[in-house]
Amino acid sequence: MPESLYALALLACPLGMGAMMWMMMRGSRKPSEADSVAEQAELTALRARIVRLEAERIETRRPEEPVDSAPAAH
């Protein structure tokens, strides 16, 4: 009986590692064409949003004040 427990303890680590690797491999799938199209649509929408936000920022930017070369007196 104790010999079988030693064998079980020795096999527990490699078997557990193999099971975890198998489960991780099952979870990683190749993206389908529909996923790729959806990602491209999302990227296009995000890029358009960036352009809109940059234009809005430029429109609302206040004119820069002139910079004095002398330090301000305190």
N, CA, C and O atoms as CSV, one atom per row, in Angstrom:
chain,resi,resn,atom,element,x,y,z
A,1,MET,N,N,0.813,-1.198,0.000
A,1,MET,CA,C,0.000,0.000,0.000
A,1,MET,C,C,0.860,1.267,0.000
A,1,MET,O,O,0.625,2.135,-0.841
A,2,PRO,N,N,1.838,1.422,0.891
A,2,PRO,CA,C,2.648,2.636,0.881
A,2,PRO,C,C,3.385,2.818,-0.440
A,2,PRO,O,O,3.589,3.953,-0.871
A,3,GLU,N,N,3.797,1.713,-1.103
A,3,GLU,CA,C,4.494,1.846,-2.386
A,3,GLU,C,C,3.590,2.481,-3.430
A,3,GLU,O,O,4.046,3.285,-4.243
A,4,SER,N,N,2.327,2.129,-3.412
A,4,SER,CA,C,1.399,2.689,-4.398
A,4,SER,C,C,1.167,4.185,-4.123
A,4,SER,O,O,0.952,4.963,-5.052
A,5,LEU,N,N,1.211,4.575,-2.853
A,5,LEU,CA,C,1.064,5.992,-2.533
A,5,LEU,C,C,2.269,6.784,-3.015
A,5,LEU,O,O,2.126,7.915,-3.478
A,6,TYR,N,N,3.457,6.194,-2.908
A,6,TYR,CA,C,4.659,6.869,-3.412
A,6,TYR,C,C,4.574,7.036,-4.934
A,6,TYR,O,O,4.906,8.093,-5.471
A,7,ALA,N,N,4.132,5.997,-5.608
A,7,ALA,CA,C,3.995,6.067,-7.064
A,7,ALA,C,C,2.958,7.122,-7.451
A,7,ALA,O,O,3.148,7.870,-8.411
A,8,LEU,N,N,1.875,7.172,-6.703
A,8,LEU,CA,C,0.836,8.161,-6.984
A,8,LEU,C,C,1.376,9.581,-6.760
A,8,LEU,O,O,1.087,10.482,-7.547
A,9,ALA,N,N,2.139,9.777,-5.715
A,9,ALA,CA,C,2.719,11.087,-5.432
A,9,ALA,C,C,3.709,11.478,-6.525
A,9,ALA,O,O,3.756,12.642,-6.924
A,10,LEU,N,N,4.503,10.521,-7.019
A,10,LEU,CA,C,5.468,10.805,-8.069
A,10,LEU,C,C,4.783,11.156,-9.393
A,10,LEU,O,O,5.299,11.970,-10.160
A,11,LEU,N,N,3.647,10.559,-9.658
A,11,LEU,CA,C,2.942,10.803,-10.917
A,11,LEU,C,C,2.003,12.004,-10.847
A,11,LEU,O,O,1.571,12.503,-11.887
A,12,ALA,N,N,1.684,12.471,-9.663
A,12,ALA,CA,C,0.713,13.555,-9.528
A,12,ALA,C,C,1.190,14.831,-10.226
A,12,ALA,O,O,0.405,15.476,-10.921
A,13,CYS,N,N,2.424,15.196,-10.057
A,13,CYS,CA,C,2.936,16.433,-10.643
A,13,CYS,C,C,2.949,16.378,-12.175
A,13,CYS,O,O,2.383,17.274,-12.802
A,14,PRO,N,N,3.557,15.384,-12.798
A,14,PRO,CA,C,3.568,15.373,-14.270
A,14,PRO,C,C,2.175,15.228,-14.873
A,14,PRO,O,O,1.874,15.840,-15.897
A,15,LEU,N,N,1.328,14.421,-14.243
A,15,LEU,CA,C,-0.029,14.253,-14.773
A,15,LEU,C,C,-0.823,15.558,-14.632
A,15,LEU,O,O,-1.557,15.948,-15.541
A,16,GLY,N,N,-0.669,16.217,-13.502
A,16,GLY,CA,C,-1.349,17.499,-13.313
A,16,GLY,C,C,-0.856,18.539,-14.303
A,16,GLY,O,O,-1.653,19.302,-14.849
A,17,MET,N,N,0.444,18.579,-14.539
A,17,MET,CA,C,1.018,19.519,-15.498
A,17,MET,C,C,0.509,19.219,-16.907
A,17,MET,O,O,0.166,20.136,-17.652
A,18,GLY,N,N,0.460,17.962,-17.265
A,18,GLY,CA,C,-0.062,17.581,-18.588
A,18,GLY,C,C,-1.521,17.978,-18.742
A,18,GLY,O,O,-1.923,18.469,-19.797
A,19,ALA,N,N,-2.317,17.769,-17.700
A,19,ALA,CA,C,-3.730,18.143,-17.758
A,19,ALA,C,C,-3.881,19.655,-17.922
A,19,ALA,O,O,-4.724,20.114,-18.692
A,20,MET,N,N,-3.072,20.427,-17.203
A,20,MET,CA,C,-3.151,21.893,-17.323
A,20,MET,C,C,-2.744,22.352,-18.724
A,20,MET,O,O,-3.371,23.246,-19.291
A,21,MET,N,N,-1.697,21.740,-19.281
A,21,MET,CA,C,-1.269,22.114,-20.623
A,21,MET,C,C,-2.359,21.792,-21.649
A,21,MET,O,O,-2.617,22.577,-22.560
A,22,TRP,N,N,-2.988,20.637,-21.490
A,22,TRP,CA,C,-4.055,20.239,-22.410
A,22,TRP,C,C,-5.219,21.229,-22.331
A,22,TRP,O,O,-5.775,21.616,-23.359
A,23,MET,N,N,-5.588,21.636,-21.118
A,23,MET,CA,C,-6.697,22.570,-20.955
A,23,MET,C,C,-6.350,23.941,-21.542
A,23,MET,O,O,-7.213,24.602,-22.119
A,24,MET,N,N,-5.110,24.367,-21.401
A,24,MET,CA,C,-4.702,25.652,-21.960
A,24,MET,C,C,-4.687,25.604,-23.489
A,24,MET,O,O,-5.067,26.575,-24.143
A,25,MET,N,N,-4.254,24.489,-24.053
A,25,MET,CA,C,-4.232,24.352,-25.505
A,25,MET,C,C,-5.649,24.329,-26.069
A,25,MET,O,O,-5.893,24.852,-27.156
A,26,ARG,N,N,-6.566,23.737,-25.351
A,26,ARG,CA,C,-7.961,23.699,-25.785
A,26,ARG,C,C,-8.550,25.096,-25.823
A,26,ARG,O,O,-9.362,25.410,-26.694
A,27,GLY,N,N,-8.142,25.941,-24.876
A,27,GLY,CA,C,-8.692,27.280,-24.776
A,27,GLY,C,C,-8.206,28.220,-25.859
A,27,GLY,O,O,-8.905,29.174,-26.201
A,28,SER,N,N,-7.028,27.976,-26.404
A,28,SER,CA,C,-6.519,28.872,-27.439
A,28,SER,C,C,-6.992,28.379,-28.794
A,28,SER,O,O,-6.625,27.297,-29.253
A,29,ARG,N,N,-7.809,29.196,-29.414
A,29,ARG,CA,C,-8.320,28.834,-30.733
A,29,ARG,C,C,-7.905,29.901,-31.724
A,29,ARG,O,O,-7.617,31.036,-31.346
A,30,LYS,N,N,-7.876,29.543,-32.952
A,30,LYS,CA,C,-7.521,30.513,-33.981
A,30,LYS,C,C,-8.731,31.398,-34.240
A,30,LYS,O,O,-9.858,30.905,-34.299
A,31,PRO,N,N,-8.510,32.712,-34.398
A,31,PRO,CA,C,-9.643,33.598,-34.637
A,31,PRO,C,C,-10.268,33.312,-35.991
A,31,PRO,O,O,-9.573,33.064,-36.976
A,32,SER,N,N,-11.581,33.350,-36.019
A,32,SER,CA,C,-12.280,33.099,-37.270
A,32,SER,C,C,-12.309,34.374,-38.104
A,32,SER,O,O,-11.904,35.440,-37.641
A,33,GLU,N,N,-12.786,34.255,-39.324
A,33,GLU,CA,C,-12.849,35.415,-40.209
A,33,GLU,C,C,-13.833,36.445,-39.666
A,33,GLU,O,O,-13.619,37.648,-39.819
A,34,ALA,N,N,-14.909,35.983,-39.034
A,34,ALA,CA,C,-15.892,36.906,-38.458
A,34,ALA,C,C,-15.261,37.729,-37.339
A,34,ALA,O,O,-15.535,38.923,-37.214
A,35,ASP,N,N,-14.414,37.092,-36.522
A,35,ASP,CA,C,-13.720,37.823,-35.463
A,35,ASP,C,C,-12.816,38.889,-36.059
A,35,ASP,O,O,-12.754,40.012,-35.558
A,36,SER,N,N,-12.115,38.536,-37.127
A,36,SER,CA,C,-11.196,39.466,-37.767
A,36,SER,C,C,-11.956,40.666,-38.339
A,36,SER,O,O,-11.498,41.802,-38.220
A,37,VAL,N,N,-13.099,40.423,-38.950
A,37,VAL,CA,C,-13.906,41.506,-39.516
A,37,VAL,C,C,-14.419,42.404,-38.399
A,37,VAL,O,O,-14.420,43.628,-38.535
A,38,ALA,N,N,-14.852,41.805,-37.301
A,38,ALA,CA,C,-15.347,42.587,-36.168
A,38,ALA,C,C,-14.233,43.436,-35.566
A,38,ALA,O,O,-14.459,44.590,-35.202
A,39,GLU,N,N,-13.036,42.874,-35.460
A,39,GLU,CA,C,-11.901,43.628,-34.923
A,39,GLU,C,C,-11.541,44.796,-35.831
A,39,GLU,O,O,-11.242,45.887,-35.347
A,40,GLN,N,N,-11.568,44.576,-37.137
A,40,GLN,CA,C,-11.258,45.651,-38.078
A,40,GLN,C,C,-12.294,46.763,-37.988
A,40,GLN,O,O,-11.947,47.942,-38.058
A,41,ALA,N,N,-13.567,46.396,-37.834
A,41,ALA,CA,C,-14.625,47.401,-37.703
A,41,ALA,C,C,-14.428,48.210,-36.427
A,41,ALA,O,O,-14.609,49.427,-36.428
A,42,GLU,N,N,-14.061,47.541,-35.344
A,42,GLU,CA,C,-13.832,48.242,-34.079
A,42,GLU,C,C,-12.628,49.175,-34.188
A,42,GLU,O,O,-12.669,50.296,-33.680
A,43,LEU,N,N,-11.559,48.728,-34.841
A,43,LEU,CA,C,-10.384,49.581,-35.025
A,43,LEU,C,C,-10.721,50.814,-35.856
A,43,LEU,O,O,-10.263,51.914,-35.547
A,44,THR,N,N,-11.511,50.640,-36.896
A,44,THR,CA,C,-11.907,51.757,-37.739
A,44,THR,C,C,-12.714,52.769,-36.933
A,44,THR,O,O,-12.495,53.975,-37.046
A,45,ALA,N,N,-13.654,52.276,-36.115
A,45,ALA,CA,C,-14.474,53.170,-35.287
A,45,ALA,C,C,-13.614,53.910,-34.266
A,45,ALA,O,O,-13.825,55.098,-34.027
A,46,LEU,N,N,-12.652,53.221,-33.666
A,46,LEU,CA,C,-11.784,53.860,-32.680
A,46,LEU,C,C,-10.887,54.917,-33.327
A,46,LEU,O,O,-10.660,55.981,-32.750
A,47,ARG,N,N,-10.385,54.625,-34.509
A,47,ARG,CA,C,-9.553,55.611,-35.203
A,47,ARG,C,C,-10.367,56.856,-35.555
A,47,ARG,O,O,-9.869,57.976,-35.437
A,48,ALA,N,N,-11.617,56.665,-35.986
A,48,ALA,CA,C,-12.479,57.799,-36.298
A,48,ALA,C,C,-12.749,58.618,-35.034
A,48,ALA,O,O,-12.796,59.847,-35.086
A,49,ARG,N,N,-12.924,57.947,-33.921
A,49,ARG,CA,C,-13.157,58.657,-32.665
A,49,ARG,C,C,-11.934,59.490,-32.267
A,49,ARG,O,O,-12.069,60.618,-31.793
A,50,ILE,N,N,-10.750,58.923,-32.464
A,50,ILE,CA,C,-9.521,59.660,-32.159
A,50,ILE,C,C,-9.435,60.928,-33.007
A,50,ILE,O,O,-9.084,61.993,-32.498
A,51,VAL,N,N,-9.753,60.818,-34.292
A,51,VAL,CA,C,-9.703,61.975,-35.182
A,51,VAL,C,C,-10.690,63.037,-34.716
A,51,VAL,O,O,-10.363,64.223,-34.694
A,52,ARG,N,N,-11.920,62.607,-34.338
A,52,ARG,CA,C,-12.924,63.564,-33.853
A,52,ARG,C,C,-12.464,64.256,-32.576
A,52,ARG,O,O,-12.620,65.469,-32.431
A,53,LEU,N,N,-11.896,63.482,-31.648
A,53,LEU,CA,C,-11.447,64.061,-30.386
A,53,LEU,C,C,-10.290,65.031,-30.591
A,53,LEU,O,O,-10.233,66.073,-29.938
A,54,GLU,N,N,-9.375,64.702,-31.483
A,54,GLU,CA,C,-8.268,65.615,-31.757
A,54,GLU,C,C,-8.773,66.910,-32.388
A,54,GLU,O,O,-8.290,67.991,-32.051
A,55,ALA,N,N,-9.733,66.812,-33.293
A,55,ALA,CA,C,-10.296,68.014,-33.912
A,55,ALA,C,C,-11.021,68.848,-32.867
A,55,ALA,O,O,-10.907,70.074,-32.869
A,56,GLU,N,N,-11.753,68.214,-31.989
A,56,GLU,CA,C,-12.464,68.926,-30.924
A,56,GLU,C,C,-11.477,69.623,-29.987
A,56,GLU,O,O,-11.718,70.751,-29.557
A,57,ARG,N,N,-10.387,68.964,-29.678
A,57,ARG,CA,C,-9.377,69.553,-28.797
A,57,ARG,C,C,-8.759,70.784,-29.438
A,57,ARG,O,O,-8.526,71.786,-28.762
A,58,ILE,N,N,-8.495,70.718,-30.727
A,58,ILE,CA,C,-7.911,71.855,-31.433
A,58,ILE,C,C,-8.899,73.021,-31.458
A,58,ILE,O,O,-8.495,74.173,-31.305
A,59,GLU,N,N,-10.188,72.735,-31.648
A,59,GLU,CA,C,-11.198,73.787,-31.699
A,59,GLU,C,C,-11.366,74.469,-30.345
A,59,GLU,O,O,-11.593,75.678,-30.294
A,60,THR,N,N,-11.261,73.728,-29.261
A,60,THR,CA,C,-11.506,74.294,-27.934
A,60,THR,C,C,-10.241,74.803,-27.266
A,60,THR,O,O,-10.308,75.352,-26.167
A,61,ARG,N,N,-9.106,74.638,-27.896
A,61,ARG,CA,C,-7.849,75.098,-27.306
A,61,ARG,C,C,-7.851,76.618,-27.262
A,61,ARG,O,O,-8.170,77.272,-28.255
A,62,ARG,N,N,-7.500,77.171,-26.128
A,62,ARG,CA,C,-7.408,78.622,-26.019
A,62,ARG,C,C,-6.065,79.062,-26.584
A,62,ARG,O,O,-5.088,78.314,-26.547
A,63,PRO,N,N,-6.027,80.267,-27.098
A,63,PRO,CA,C,-4.750,80.733,-27.665
A,63,PRO,C,C,-3.676,80.789,-26.583
A,63,PRO,O,O,-3.936,81.151,-25.436
A,64,GLU,N,N,-2.509,80.432,-26.972
A,64,GLU,CA,C,-1.406,80.429,-26.009
A,64,GLU,C,C,-1.013,81.855,-25.672
A,64,GLU,O,O,-0.986,82.734,-26.533
A,65,GLU,N,N,-0.715,82.060,-24.419
A,65,GLU,CA,C,-0.287,83.379,-23.982
A,65,GLU,C,C,1.177,83.564,-24.370
A,65,GLU,O,O,1.933,82.595,-24.439
A,66,PRO,N,N,1.579,84.823,-24.626
A,66,PRO,CA,C,2.989,85.044,-24.983
A,66,PRO,C,C,3.904,84.672,-23.824
A,66,PRO,O,O,3.574,84.881,-22.657
A,67,VAL,N,N,5.027,84.132,-24.162
A,67,VAL,CA,C,5.984,83.687,-23.164
A,67,VAL,C,C,6.993,84.799,-22.922
A,67,VAL,O,O,7.625,85.283,-23.860
A,68,ASP,N,N,7.146,85.205,-21.659
A,68,ASP,CA,C,8.140,86.218,-21.308
A,68,ASP,C,C,9.493,85.539,-21.153
A,68,ASP,O,O,9.600,84.411,-20.672
A,69,SER,N,N,10.516,86.262,-21.577
A,69,SER,CA,C,11.863,85.690,-21.424
A,69,SER,C,C,12.387,85.916,-20.007
A,69,SER,O,O,13.273,85.193,-19.552
A,70,ALA,N,N,11.849,86.907,-19.313
A,70,ALA,CA,C,12.292,87.182,-17.947
A,70,ALA,C,C,11.454,86.358,-16.972
A,70,ALA,O,O,10.263,86.148,-17.201
A,71,PRO,N,N,12.075,85.889,-15.881
A,71,PRO,CA,C,11.297,85.136,-14.898
A,71,PRO,C,C,10.284,86.021,-14.198
A,71,PRO,O,O,10.509,87.221,-14.047
A,72,ALA,N,N,9.197,85.457,-13.779
A,72,ALA,CA,C,8.146,86.224,-13.094
A,72,ALA,C,C,8.628,86.638,-11.724
A,72,ALA,O,O,9.289,85.867,-11.028
A,73,ALA,N,N,8.285,87.901,-11.324
A,73,ALA,CA,C,8.677,88.417,-10.010
A,73,ALA,C,C,7.665,87.941,-8.983
A,73,ALA,O,O,6.459,87.943,-9.232
A,74,HIS,N,N,8.162,87.541,-7.844
A,74,HIS,CA,C,7.260,87.068,-6.780
A,74,HIS,C,C,7.213,88.057,-5.673
A,74,HIS,O,O,6.511,87.843,-4.684
